[in-house]
Amino acid sequence: MTRVRKGFVRKRNHKKMLEQTKGKRGAPSTLFRQGKQQYMRSLSSSFASRKTNKRTNRSLWIQRISSQVRYSDFICSLKRKCYEINRKLLSQLTILDHKAFMALYRQLNQTPL
């Protein structure tokens, strides 16, 4: 009788791995070894891309706020008055409700007598 080295289990695991690389071009979608390498690379790339997206989104929000007011003074006055509004919300205010954003800006810049 011939020796079977994890026949069914190995085939199942290979099929699972190849399902993950289904949309790739060429060998990674059909061959196990290249598919495994591509899968590991894709996982690491997706992690890095999530970090990059967070960074680029934050810079976009800051640019949107800066286009309306002087950014550093505005954030400084927000912190001084203990307002905890994140940059994403502030950038949405600049786009969707400009009057509300400017009212907030005027309220921050009023100096008490």
Biotite code that builds the C-alpha atoms (Angstrom):
import biotite.structure as struc

atoms = struc.array([
    struc.Atom([0.000, 0.000, 0.000], chain_id="A", res_id=1, res_name="MET", atom_name="CA", element="C"),
    struc.Atom([1.325, 3.434, -0.896], chain_id="A", res_id=2, res_name="THR", atom_name="CA", element="C"),
    struc.Atom([2.078, 6.030, 1.708], chain_id="A", res_id=3, res_name="ARG", atom_name="CA", element="C"),
    struc.Atom([-0.205, 9.066, 1.714], chain_id="A", res_id=4, res_name="VAL", atom_name="CA", element="C"),
    struc.Atom([1.221, 12.192, 3.235], chain_id="A", res_id=5, res_name="ARG", atom_name="CA", element="C"),
    struc.Atom([-1.742, 14.262, 4.452], chain_id="A", res_id=6, res_name="LYS", atom_name="CA", element="C"),
    struc.Atom([-3.552, 13.809, 1.140], chain_id="A", res_id=7, res_name="GLY", atom_name="CA", element="C"),
    struc.Atom([-6.980, 15.175, 1.966], chain_id="A", res_id=8, res_name="PHE", atom_name="CA", element="C"),
    struc.Atom([-5.828, 17.691, 4.588], chain_id="A", res_id=9, res_name="VAL", atom_name="CA", element="C"),
    struc.Atom([-3.103, 19.109, 2.369], chain_id="A", res_id=10, res_name="ARG", atom_name="CA", element="C"),
    struc.Atom([-5.456, 19.448, -0.589], chain_id="A", res_id=11, res_name="LYS", atom_name="CA", element="C"),
    struc.Atom([-8.044, 21.216, 1.580], chain_id="A", res_id=12, res_name="ARG", atom_name="CA", element="C"),
    struc.Atom([-5.460, 23.662, 2.942], chain_id="A", res_id=13, res_name="ASN", atom_name="CA", element="C"),
    struc.Atom([-4.091, 24.370, -0.533], chain_id="A", res_id=14, res_name="HIS", atom_name="CA", element="C"),
    struc.Atom([-7.600, 25.031, -1.840], chain_id="A", res_id=15, res_name="LYS", atom_name="CA", element="C"),
    struc.Atom([-8.240, 27.426, 1.051], chain_id="A", res_id=16, res_name="LYS", atom_name="CA", element="C"),
    struc.Atom([-5.047, 29.331, 0.300], chain_id="A", res_id=17, res_name="MET", atom_name="CA", element="C"),
    struc.Atom([-5.780, 29.500, -3.431], chain_id="A", res_id=18, res_name="LEU", atom_name="CA", element="C"),
    struc.Atom([-9.274, 30.850, -2.691], chain_id="A", res_id=19, res_name="GLU", atom_name="CA", element="C"),
    struc.Atom([-7.601, 33.844, -1.049], chain_id="A", res_id=20, res_name="GLN", atom_name="CA", element="C"),
    struc.Atom([-5.538, 34.606, -4.163], chain_id="A", res_id=21, res_name="THR", atom_name="CA", element="C"),
    struc.Atom([-8.361, 33.983, -6.617], chain_id="A", res_id=22, res_name="LYS", atom_name="CA", element="C"),
    struc.Atom([-8.306, 37.371, -8.344], chain_id="A", res_id=23, res_name="GLY", atom_name="CA", element="C"),
    struc.Atom([-4.551, 37.575, -8.906], chain_id="A", res_id=24, res_name="LYS", atom_name="CA", element="C"),
    struc.Atom([-2.996, 37.268, -12.349], chain_id="A", res_id=25, res_name="ARG", atom_name="CA", element="C"),
    struc.Atom([-0.844, 34.358, -13.408], chain_id="A", res_id=26, res_name="GLY", atom_name="CA", element="C"),
    struc.Atom([0.761, 31.793, -11.137], chain_id="A", res_id=27, res_name="ALA", atom_name="CA", element="C"),
    struc.Atom([-0.405, 33.084, -7.708], chain_id="A", res_id=28, res_name="PRO", atom_name="CA", element="C"),
    struc.Atom([-3.986, 32.208, -8.553], chain_id="A", res_id=29, res_name="SER", atom_name="CA", element="C"),
    struc.Atom([-3.228, 28.648, -9.622], chain_id="A", res_id=30, res_name="THR", atom_name="CA", element="C"),
    struc.Atom([0.025, 27.473, -8.001], chain_id="A", res_id=31, res_name="LEU", atom_name="CA", element="C"),
    struc.Atom([0.248, 26.971, -4.268], chain_id="A", res_id=32, res_name="PHE", atom_name="CA", element="C"),
    struc.Atom([3.773, 28.184, -3.545], chain_id="A", res_id=33, res_name="ARG", atom_name="CA", element="C"),
    struc.Atom([3.430, 31.441, -5.458], chain_id="A", res_id=34, res_name="GLN", atom_name="CA", element="C"),
    struc.Atom([-0.077, 31.840, -4.087], chain_id="A", res_id=35, res_name="GLY", atom_name="CA", element="C"),
    struc.Atom([1.145, 31.510, -0.506], chain_id="A", res_id=36, res_name="LYS", atom_name="CA", element="C"),
    struc.Atom([3.864, 34.100, -1.080], chain_id="A", res_id=37, res_name="GLN", atom_name="CA", element="C"),
    struc.Atom([1.382, 36.475, -2.692], chain_id="A", res_id=38, res_name="GLN", atom_name="CA", element="C"),
    struc.Atom([-1.084, 35.973, 0.167], chain_id="A", res_id=39, res_name="TYR", atom_name="CA", element="C"),
    struc.Atom([1.528, 36.807, 2.805], chain_id="A", res_id=40, res_name="MET", atom_name="CA", element="C"),
    struc.Atom([2.628, 39.851, 0.842], chain_id="A", res_id=41, res_name="ARG", atom_name="CA", element="C"),
    struc.Atom([-0.978, 40.990, 0.437], chain_id="A", res_id=42, res_name="SER", atom_name="CA", element="C"),
    struc.Atom([-1.575, 40.757, 4.182], chain_id="A", res_id=43, res_name="LEU", atom_name="CA", element="C"),
    struc.Atom([1.471, 42.874, 4.978], chain_id="A", res_id=44, res_name="SER", atom_name="CA", element="C"),
    struc.Atom([0.578, 45.384, 2.266], chain_id="A", res_id=45, res_name="SER", atom_name="CA", element="C"),
    struc.Atom([-2.974, 45.739, 3.524], chain_id="A", res_id=46, res_name="SER", atom_name="CA", element="C"),
    struc.Atom([-1.693, 46.506, 7.028], chain_id="A", res_id=47, res_name="PHE", atom_name="CA", element="C"),
    struc.Atom([0.682, 49.155, 5.674], chain_id="A", res_id=48, res_name="ALA", atom_name="CA", element="C"),
    struc.Atom([-2.036, 50.608, 3.453], chain_id="A", res_id=49, res_name="SER", atom_name="CA", element="C"),
    struc.Atom([-4.403, 51.063, 6.387], chain_id="A", res_id=50, res_name="ARG", atom_name="CA", element="C"),
    struc.Atom([-1.730, 53.060, 8.192], chain_id="A", res_id=51, res_name="LYS", atom_name="CA", element="C"),
    struc.Atom([-1.024, 55.141, 5.077], chain_id="A", res_id=52, res_name="THR", atom_name="CA", element="C"),
    struc.Atom([-4.727, 55.855, 4.561], chain_id="A", res_id=53, res_name="ASN", atom_name="CA", element="C"),
    struc.Atom([-5.049, 57.141, 8.116], chain_id="A", res_id=54, res_name="LYS", atom_name="CA", element="C"),
    struc.Atom([-2.080, 59.424, 7.559], chain_id="A", res_id=55, res_name="ARG", atom_name="CA", element="C"),
    struc.Atom([-3.315, 60.804, 4.246], chain_id="A", res_id=56, res_name="THR", atom_name="CA", element="C"),
    struc.Atom([-6.854, 61.336, 5.533], chain_id="A", res_id=57, res_name="ASN", atom_name="CA", element="C"),
    struc.Atom([-5.573, 63.307, 8.506], chain_id="A", res_id=58, res_name="ARG", atom_name="CA", element="C"),
    struc.Atom([-3.474, 65.546, 6.252], chain_id="A", res_id=59, res_name="SER", atom_name="CA", element="C"),
    struc.Atom([-6.504, 66.075, 3.998], chain_id="A", res_id=60, res_name="LEU", atom_name="CA", element="C"),
    struc.Atom([-8.628, 67.150, 6.974], chain_id="A", res_id=61, res_name="TRP", atom_name="CA", element="C"),
    struc.Atom([-5.910, 69.554, 8.087], chain_id="A", res_id=62, res_name="ILE", atom_name="CA", element="C"),
    struc.Atom([-5.710, 71.067, 4.573], chain_id="A", res_id=63, res_name="GLN", atom_name="CA", element="C"),
    struc.Atom([-9.466, 71.596, 4.500], chain_id="A", res_id=64, res_name="ARG", atom_name="CA", element="C"),
    struc.Atom([-9.402, 73.391, 7.857], chain_id="A", res_id=65, res_name="ILE", atom_name="CA", element="C"),
    struc.Atom([-6.361, 75.435, 6.839], chain_id="A", res_id=66, res_name="SER", atom_name="CA", element="C"),
    struc.Atom([-8.117, 76.656, 3.724], chain_id="A", res_id=67, res_name="SER", atom_name="CA", element="C"),
    struc.Atom([-10.688, 78.426, 5.913], chain_id="A", res_id=68, res_name="GLN", atom_name="CA", element="C"),
    struc.Atom([-8.728, 79.612, 8.960], chain_id="A", res_id=69, res_name="VAL", atom_name="CA", element="C"),
    struc.Atom([-5.205, 79.703, 10.275], chain_id="A", res_id=70, res_name="ARG", atom_name="CA", element="C"),
    struc.Atom([-4.859, 76.104, 11.420], chain_id="A", res_id=71, res_name="TYR", atom_name="CA", element="C"),
    struc.Atom([-2.356, 76.305, 14.285], chain_id="A", res_id=72, res_name="SER", atom_name="CA", element="C"),
    struc.Atom([-4.089, 79.238, 15.986], chain_id="A", res_id=73, res_name="ASP", atom_name="CA", element="C"),
    struc.Atom([-7.483, 77.589, 15.566], chain_id="A", res_id=74, res_name="PHE", atom_name="CA", element="C"),
    struc.Atom([-6.398, 74.260, 17.121], chain_id="A", res_id=75, res_name="ILE", atom_name="CA", element="C"),
    struc.Atom([-4.590, 76.084, 19.901], chain_id="A", res_id=76, res_name="CYS", atom_name="CA", element="C"),
    struc.Atom([-7.702, 78.087, 20.787], chain_id="A", res_id=77, res_name="SER", atom_name="CA", element="C"),
    struc.Atom([-9.819, 74.896, 20.670], chain_id="A", res_id=78, res_name="LEU", atom_name="CA", element="C"),
    struc.Atom([-7.514, 73.252, 23.184], chain_id="A", res_id=79, res_name="LYS", atom_name="CA", element="C"),
    struc.Atom([-7.402, 76.359, 25.366], chain_id="A", res_id=80, res_name="ARG", atom_name="CA", element="C"),
    struc.Atom([-11.211, 76.403, 25.611], chain_id="A", res_id=81, res_name="LYS", atom_name="CA", element="C"),
    struc.Atom([-11.206, 72.593, 26.223], chain_id="A", res_id=82, res_name="CYS", atom_name="CA", element="C"),
    struc.Atom([-13.302, 71.783, 23.143], chain_id="A", res_id=83, res_name="TYR", atom_name="CA", element="C"),
    struc.Atom([-12.725, 68.221, 22.039], chain_id="A", res_id=84, res_name="GLU", atom_name="CA", element="C"),
    struc.Atom([-13.714, 68.231, 18.371], chain_id="A", res_id=85, res_name="ILE", atom_name="CA", element="C"),
    struc.Atom([-11.689, 66.016, 16.074], chain_id="A", res_id=86, res_name="ASN", atom_name="CA", element="C"),
    struc.Atom([-10.232, 67.159, 12.773], chain_id="A", res_id=87, res_name="ARG", atom_name="CA", element="C"),
    struc.Atom([-12.509, 64.928, 10.720], chain_id="A", res_id=88, res_name="LYS", atom_name="CA", element="C"),
    struc.Atom([-15.600, 66.618, 12.121], chain_id="A", res_id=89, res_name="LEU", atom_name="CA", element="C"),
    struc.Atom([-14.096, 70.063, 11.670], chain_id="A", res_id=90, res_name="LEU", atom_name="CA", element="C"),
    struc.Atom([-13.284, 69.357, 8.025], chain_id="A", res_id=91, res_name="SER", atom_name="CA", element="C"),
    struc.Atom([-16.833, 68.125, 7.452], chain_id="A", res_id=92, res_name="GLN", atom_name="CA", element="C"),
    struc.Atom([-18.104, 71.361, 8.986], chain_id="A", res_id=93, res_name="LEU", atom_name="CA", element="C"),
    struc.Atom([-15.990, 73.406, 6.594], chain_id="A", res_id=94, res_name="THR", atom_name="CA", element="C"),
    struc.Atom([-17.519, 71.578, 3.625], chain_id="A", res_id=95, res_name="ILE", atom_name="CA", element="C"),
    struc.Atom([-21.120, 70.982, 4.630], chain_id="A", res_id=96, res_name="LEU", atom_name="CA", element="C"),
    struc.Atom([-21.950, 73.812, 7.052], chain_id="A", res_id=97, res_name="ASP", atom_name="CA", element="C"),
    struc.Atom([-19.566, 76.686, 6.525], chain_id="A", res_id=98, res_name="HIS", atom_name="CA", element="C"),
    struc.Atom([-21.679, 79.117, 8.589], chain_id="A", res_id=99, res_name="LYS", atom_name="CA", element="C"),
    struc.Atom([-21.533, 76.871, 11.649], chain_id="A", res_id=100, res_name="ALA", atom_name="CA", element="C"),
    struc.Atom([-17.777, 76.515, 11.255], chain_id="A", res_id=101, res_name="PHE", atom_name="CA", element="C"),
    struc.Atom([-17.276, 80.269, 11.059], chain_id="A", res_id=102, res_name="MET", atom_name="CA", element="C"),
    struc.Atom([-19.574, 80.767, 14.071], chain_id="A", res_id=103, res_name="ALA", atom_name="CA", element="C"),
    struc.Atom([-17.379, 78.363, 16.027], chain_id="A", res_id=104, res_name="LEU", atom_name="CA", element="C"),
    struc.Atom([-14.293, 80.236, 14.856], chain_id="A", res_id=105, res_name="TYR", atom_name="CA", element="C"),
    struc.Atom([-15.731, 83.599, 15.924], chain_id="A", res_id=106, res_name="ARG", atom_name="CA", element="C"),
    struc.Atom([-16.752, 82.199, 19.300], chain_id="A", res_id=107, res_name="GLN", atom_name="CA", element="C"),
    struc.Atom([-13.207, 80.951, 19.911], chain_id="A", res_id=108, res_name="LEU", atom_name="CA", element="C"),
    struc.Atom([-11.619, 84.251, 18.956], chain_id="A", res_id=109, res_name="ASN", atom_name="CA", element="C"),
    struc.Atom([-13.786, 86.454, 21.183], chain_id="A", res_id=110, res_name="GLN", atom_name="CA", element="C"),
    struc.Atom([-11.690, 87.918, 23.933], chain_id="A", res_id=111, res_name="THR", atom_name="CA", element="C"),
    struc.Atom([-13.460, 88.452, 27.262], chain_id="A", res_id=112, res_name="PRO", atom_name="CA", element="C"),
    struc.Atom([-13.379, 92.005, 28.643], chain_id="A", res_id=113, res_name="LEU", atom_name="CA", element="C"),
])
